[in-house]
Amino acid sequence: MSKLKEKRRNQILIASLQAIAEKGFHSLTLQDIADYAGVSKGVTNYHFKNKEDVLRHLLEWVTDKIYENEYNAIQQEHTAIGKLTAYVEAAFSTPAENKRFFRVYIDFLGQVRHNSNFKEINDKFYDNCWSIGREIVSLGQEEGIFPSNMDIEKASISIRSLIDGCLIQWLMREQEDLHDYYKTICLETLIASLTNNNVVNQ
């Protein structure tokens, strides 16, 4: 794919993300996407087959970007707690980014049951998230700060569940200034749970 074509596709995907965040999944049309992207509907049709094709690529693009950002963040740290902290920091990113993503993502989740492509992308995203958790937990066990009998798979799932749960609850409260508060709760709860082995024993 040429750089120009990739740039135009990304322009359309970014516009689609904003359009869904503002208009919702069901009412969105290809014309809306084109309008948000500042291009003609013909340009959108050239790069994507139809609305579902745009949305499939959008979900894949967004979740891949999130995973890449979170993975790169933990690679900058060399201890389990450092990696866990970096993971939470990256997942929470900024209020604006979290608000836009989760408003769109919740809409997508409503379609997963009826769309195998969306389900496949979502499954891949969580597999990637759990791989980050496994890396953190395994290192913590090597360091001796997480119990050796901790179930790594359960722990990795619990980590992401708490991150997403805190973010969704923050979003539902519609108080942007609570973003750091929920991030702190998330990290403190994760550290306490993992070091005390409260919920992830075999």
N, C-alpha and C positions, 0 to 999 in steps of 0.2 A: 504494500500500500504506500502510495506517495505521501510525503509529508503534508502536502496541501490537502489531500483527501482525508488524511487522518485528522488534521486540524479542523476541517469542516465537520466531520463526524462528531468530534469532541465538542465542537460548538453547539451542535444540535442536541447532544446528550446533556450538556450542562443546562441548556435552555429547557429541556424536558424535565429535568429535576426541579427547576424553579417553577415551571408551569404546574406540575403535579402538586407541589407544596402549596401553591396558591389556589388552584382550581379543583384539586382532587382527581382521583384516578378515573372515575367513571365518566365524568363530563368532558374529559380532555379529548381533543380532536387533533388530527394531523395539522390542520390549519392553525390551531392554537400553538402547537409546537413550532411550526414555521414562523409564526408571528413573534414568539418569544426569542427565537434564534435570529430574527431579522433577515430571514431568507424566504424565498418563494416556496410554496408547497411542492413544486416540481423538484426543487433541490432536495427537499426532505425525502421525496419518493425516489430520487436517484440513489441516495445513500442507504435507504431502508425500505423494505418491502411494504410494510404497513405499520399501523400504530403498534400492534403487538410486537413487531420486530424491533421497533424503537425501544419499547419498554423492556424487552428481554435484554437487549444490549445495555440499556441504562442500568438495570439491576446488576448485571455482571460487572460492568465498568465501575460502578460505585462500590460494590462489595470488594472487588479486587483492590481498588485504591485504599479502602479502609484497612484491609489486611496488610497490604504492603507498608502502609504508614505505621501500623502497630508493630509489625515484625521488625522493621528497621529501627523503631524506637527501642525495643528490648535488646537489640544487638549492640547498642551503645553502652549497655550496663553489664557488669560482670558478677553480680551477686543475685541471689533469688529475690530478695526484697527490692533491690534496685530494679530488676527486670519487672517485677510486679508493679512497682510504682510507675515505671515508664509505660507499662501496658495500660494502666488506669488513666494516666495523664493523656495518652494518645487516644484512648477510646472516648474520653470526655471532650477532647479538642477544644472547641469554643461553643458557647450557647447558640450562636447563629447556625453553625454547621450541624450541631446535634439536632436542633429544632427542625431544620430543613430535611435532614436525612430521615429522622424517625417519623415525621409526618408522611413522607413518601413510603418508607419501609412498611409502616403499618398498613397502608393501602395495598401494597404488594402482598403482604401476608394473607390478606383476605382473598387473594386470587390463587394462592398456592395449591389449594385443594383441587382446583379446576384446571390448572395449567402445569403440565409436567416439566416444561422448560423452566418456569419460575421455581418449582420445587427443586429441580436439579441444581440450579444456581444457589439457592438458599442452603441446600445441604452442603455444597462445596464451601460456602462461606463459613458455616459452623464447623466443618472439619478443619478449616484453616485456623479458626479461633481456638479450637480445642488443641491444635498442635502447639500453639503459643503457650497455652496453659500447661501442657505436658512438659514443655521445655523448662518452664519456671518451677514446677513441682519437682521434677527430677533433679534439678540443680539444688533445690532446697533440701532434698533428702541427702544428696551428696555432702552438702555443707553441714548437715546435722541439725538444721533449724526446723525442718518439717519431719514428723515421725516417719520412720522407715516402713511402717506397716500401712501408710496412707495409700488408698486406692487412687492411683494417678489418673485414671480415666474419670472417676467420679469427681475428683478434685478439679480437673480441667473443665468439666461441664459446669460445676458449681461456680467457678470463677466467672465464666462468661454470663451465666444466669444472673448473678448478682450485678454485674456491670450493666447489662441490658435492663434489668429490673429497676435499678436506681435511675437510669436515664429516662425510662418510660414514665416512672412516677414523677420525676422532675418535670417532664414535658406536660403531664396531665395537670399539674398544679398551676401552670401558666405564670410562674414567678421566676423570671430570668435570673434574678439576683441569688436564687438558691442553688445555682449551678455548682459553685465551689463547695457549698455545704454538702450536696449529695455526692460530689466527688470524694470529699473527705470521709463521709460515712462509708462509702464503698470501699475505699482503701483500708480504713481502720478495721472494718468488719472482715475483709478478706485476710488481713494479716492475723487477726485474732483467731479466725476459724482455722487457718492453715497451721499456725504454730501450736494451737491448742488441740488441733485434730477433733474439733467438735462434731463435724458433719460428714467427714470423708473417711471414716474408718472402713476397713474391709469387713 
